[in-house]
Amino acid sequence: MTDVVISFDWAPRIGGAHLWMYEVYKRWPAPVSVLTIRPADEPVLRRRQEEVDRLSHGSLSVHRQALPVVDIDAKSLSCWARFALNARVAGKIAGKGQRTFHCVRAFPEGFVGVLRKRLDGDRTRLITYAHGEEILVARSSRLLSWMARQAYACSDAVIANSENTRGLVMALCPQARVHVIHPGVDATAFEIPEQERLAFRKRLPWRVGTVVISTVARMERRKNQAAVIAAVAELSREGLQVGYICAGDGEERSALEALAHEYAIEDRVCFPGAVSDDEKRLVIAASDIFAMPSVRAGEMIEGFGIVFLEAAAAGVPAISGSSGGQSEAVVHDRTGLVVDGQDPRQVREALRRLALRAEERNEMGARARSWALEHDWCAVRDRTVAVTRSIGSSGN
């Protein structure tokens, strides 16, 4: 059996969905080929891709041979030609014999898998991943809805990142065979030595004893850093010693900086910008509370939230929103608090509660660490292998 991952986005530019694929399949018990788009034309990015590809990636070998499918248009012959070409390339990479295609999402990658399954019949199995927001996007377009239904109906298994996402898939395609597997975390990577954590906190511009809150995320509306800034402003006015590390970059950064200025809490909020993976781990581990009360913004939702597991791995309680699948990443009153991110009062009261109760923070942090260990990437890999082995070649 040959395994091929189809993901048009790949390192060095990846998000949570692609990280999930990478971490699972680099640990796969057999070699896995990755089909992704051709090397970038931009020289700097192309060099970064080449540097990444030279590294060891466990079971993975990367094939940058696909053509990008950016604008999916029913009337575009070139669009359908690209789908057909990518399906042909996927078949060549898979070779002869039995094969399984693992597609990062229903479209465009999943539709490439559909074409292969239609061509190959019983010798091909198809697994499609579901993350949540792409389903909401699909519902806004008849063409995308059709493509998503084709991918889910044709798949021998759909792997959803949460029960919330399972519900979205089933609403769109009731015959889909959906398995829920939560994404994971490399728990050992967040075991930061105490001296490093303390050294980082000493560099912060706040006095000893300040309760440090952090968010490490792209700065976009759904991540809802604005609600945390507003809560920090209110708690500071009440005399609580809190400081907020708002790390990341994105289209909302200037608005968030302006908000901190408007509330006159520039001395309470740090904007370090985009951080490396190592810096991210240190920021989270050095915090007392991780806060990202995400909300739905248009068609964008938090399907699960790997970053909540990362905070848990560092032993830090988290505050999440209640939309999407966040409440499956944070166990309310055990590993953190789940609030309605649209309600400023709930965000503020959750931060106040954890800021004032150090003992409760520590207890939640310890439970969060155990929760993260249950979601180690090796455990997620094993669950995924079990799903793959349980399905037969149904010849849909």
N, C-alpha and C positions, 0 to 999 in steps of 0.2 A: 504494500500500500504506500503510495506516494502522497505526501502532504504539501500543499501549496497555499500560502497565505497571499491573498490579494488585497493590497492596501496601497492606494495611489499616493498617499502621504506617508513619508518614512523619515527616519533620522537623517539629518539633524533637526528637522522641523516636525515635531510631533506634539499632539495633545494627549489628553487622558485616555481616549479610545485607543490611540496607537501605542501608547505606553503599555496598556493592558495587553495588546497583542504581542508586543515585543517581549514583555516579561514572561508571559506564558510560553510562547513558542521557542524562545531561546533555551528553555528548560525541557523541551519536548523529548520524549524517549527515543526519537528517531530523527534523522535529518529532515529539515523543513526548508523549502525554497520560498522566498518572498518575491512576488511580482509587484514592482512599483514603477513610477513614471521615470522616463529617461533623465539622464543627468541635466542639471540646470544649465541654461545658457550664461547666466551671470557668473563671472569667474570666481568671485569670493565664495558664493554658495557651492559652486561646483567643487572647489578645493575642500570645503568642509565635508561635502558628501564623500569625496575620495578618502579623506582622513578617517571618517566614520567606517567606511567599508573595509579599510585595512585592519580594523580592530577585530578581536575575536568576539563572536556573538553566539557562543554556545552551539546549539543545533542549527542555527540560521545561516543561510547563504542568500545574499541579496542579488536580485536580477533587475537592474534599472532598464527595462525594455518596453514598458507600457507607454502609450500615448495618453496625455491628460484628456479628460472629458469634463470640461469646465461648464459650458453652457449646454444643458440638455434640452434639445429642441426637437419636437416631433417632426417638424418640416425640414430639418437639416440632414441632408444625405451624408455630409462629412461626420456628423455626430454619430449616426448609426454605423458608418464605416469604421469609426474608431472603436466602437464597441466590438464589432466583428473582428477587427485586427487584434484587439486585446484578448479576446477569447481564443483566437488562434495561437497567440504567443503563450497564453496560459497552458494550452494543451501541449505545446512543444516542451515547455518547462517540466510539465508533469510526466511526460513520456508515455510509454505504453503500459497497459495493465490497469489495475485498480488505483483510483486516486480520490483524494478528498480535498476539496477547495474550501478554505476558511476565509470568509469575506468580512472585512472590518465593519461594513454597514450594508444596508439594502441597496443603496444606489450611491454612486455609480458602480461600485465594485461588485455588489451582489448581483446586479444584472449581467455582468460578465460571467459570473458563476451560473446563472440561469441558462445562458446560451450554451455553456459547456455541458451542462446537464442534459439539455435538450439534444445536443449533438451526440453525447456519449452514452446516454441511457444508463443501464444498470451498473456499468463499471465506474461511474462517478457518484460520489456523495457530496452534498453541499451543506455547509454550516454557515449561517449568517448571524452576525452579532447585531444587537439592538441596544441603543444607548438612550433613547428618549426624544431628544430634540429633533433628530432627523425625521421622526415620525410626525411631529407637529409641522415641520416644514413640508413633508409630503402631503399632508392634509390640505395645504394651501394651493395645491396644483393637481389637476386631474391626471396629468402625465406622470408626475412623481408618485401620486397615490397608486396608479396602475403598476408602476415599476416596483414599488415597495411590496405591493400585494403579490406580484409575480415572484419576487425573491423569497418572501416568507412562505408562500404556498409551496414553492418548489423545493425549499430547503428540507433536508432530512432532520435538521434540528436548528432552532433559533435560540441563541444564547442571549438572554436579556440581563442587563446589569442590576435590575431591581424588580420587585413585584410591581411597582408603579409602571415601569417600562413594559413588563409583561402585559399589563392591562391595555396599554396603548397599542401593542402589537395585535392582541386578540380583537380589539375593537375594529381594527383595520382589516384583519385577516383571521376570521374565527377558526379556520382549519389549521392554522400554524401550530407546529409542535414546539412549544416554548419551554425552555429550561432556564431557571434563574440561577446564575452564578455571579456572586458579587466579585468585583475586581479586588485586587490585593495590595500588598505593601511588602517592601523589603524591611522587615522589622529591625534587623540587625543594623541597617544603615542609619537608624535614628537613635542608636545607643551612643549618645555623645558623652564623652568623659566629663565628669563634674567640673574639673578645673577649666575646661574649654568653655563650658556653659557660663561659669561664674566670670571668667575673663571677658566674655562677650558682654555680659550685663554691666560690668564695670565701665565699659566704653560707651554705654548709653547715657544720654544727657539728663538722666533723672537720678534723684537721690536714692540711697539704699532703702529698700522697703517698698518701692513703687511696684504696684501690680502691673505687670507687662502684658498687654494684649497684642496679638499679631494677626495679620491676614497676609497670606502669600498667594496671590492670584492675579490673573489678568484683570486690568482695570476696565470693566465694562459694567453696564447697568445691572445685569442680573446678579453679579457678585455682591452688590449692595454694600460696598464699603462706606457709602454715605451714611447709612443708618448707624454704623459703628462710630463714625466721627461725631455724629449728632449726640449719641449716647455718651461718648467720652467727654464732650463739652458739658453736658448736664451733670455728670458725675463729678467732674472737676469743679464746677460751680458749687457743688455740695461739700467740697473739701476732701473728696477721696483722692488719694495719690495714685493715679493711673496714667500710664503712658501707652501709646499705640504705635506699633510698627506696621505701616501700611506699605507692604512691599509688592512690587510688580510694576507693569507699565501697560499702556493702552489708551484708548480714545477718551476715557473718563479722567485721566490723571490731572489735567489742568483744572477740571471742575472740582475734583476732590481737594486739590491744594487750595483752590479759592474758597472752598467751604471751610477748611480749617482756619483760613485767614478771617473769614466772616465771623466765625465763632471765637476768634482771638485765642486759639489754642495751638498756635504754631509751635509753642514750647512743649506741647503734650503729644504731638504727632510727628513721626519721622517718615519721610518718603525716600527710602534708599534706592528706588527704581528697580529694574529687573535684577534678579539675583541668580547666581549659579546654583546647581543642585546642592553643592556642599554648603553654600551660604543659606540656602533655603532650610536645610536640615538644622543648621545652627540657630537660625532665627526662631524656628518653631520650638526647638528643644529649650531655648533660653526664655521662652514665654511662660506665663502662668495660665493664660487662657488663649485658645485659638478661636477666632470669631469670623464666620462667613455666613451670615443669615441670608442666603441667596433667595431670589424671587424669580418668578417668571417674567421675562421681558420679551414681548412679542412671541415669536415661536421658540425662544430659547429658554430651556429649563436646565436645572441640575439633575441629570439622570441618576446620579449616585453621589459622587464626590470622593475621589481617591484621596484628596488632601485631608479629609477628615480621618481616614485611616492612618495617614502619615502623622498627624497630630497625636492620634492614639498610640502609635508606635513609640513616640517620644514621651509618652506618659502625661500628655497635656489634655485636659478636658476641652471639648469643643462646643461652640454654639452654632447651630445650623438653622437654616430655614425649614419650613414644613412643605414646600412645594417640591414636585418631582420625587426623586428617590432618596433625598437627604436623610429622612427619618430612618432609613435602613442602614445608613453609614454611621449615624450617631444614635445610640440607644438612650432615649430620654430618661433623665434622672439616674443614669448609670455611668455612661461614658461622657456625658455632657448634657446639654439642654437643646431641645427643639422648639423653635418659636415661629410665629408668623412674621416673616421678615418685612411684611408690609405694615406692620403695627410698631411704630417707634417705641411705644411704651413697653411692649414685650421684649424688644431688643435691649432696652435700657435696664429693665428689671432683671433680666437674665445676667447681664454684665454686673449689675450691682450685687446680685446674690453671690456670684462666684468671687467677685472682688473682695467681699466682706467675709467670706467663709473659707479660710485657708485649709482647714481640716477637710471640708467637703471637697475642695479642689483636689487635695492629695488623694482622697479615697477614689474620686472619679478617675483621676489620672492612673491609679493602679489598675482599676477595672478596665480602663481604656487600653492599657498595655496588653492585658490578657486578651481582650477583644481583637486587637491587631494581630496577635500571634495566631489566632484562629484563621486569619486571612493572609497568612504568609503566602507569597507567590507560589511556593512549591505545593501548598495545599490547594490553591486555585488551579494549578496545572493538573493535579491529580483528579479534581472534579471534572475538568474539561476533558481529560483523557477518558474518564469513565463514560461521559456523554457520547464521545466519539465512538467508543467501542460498543455502546449499547444500540447504535442505530445500524440498520441494514441498508443495502442498496435497493431502495424502494422503486427506483425507476420512474419517478414522477415525471 
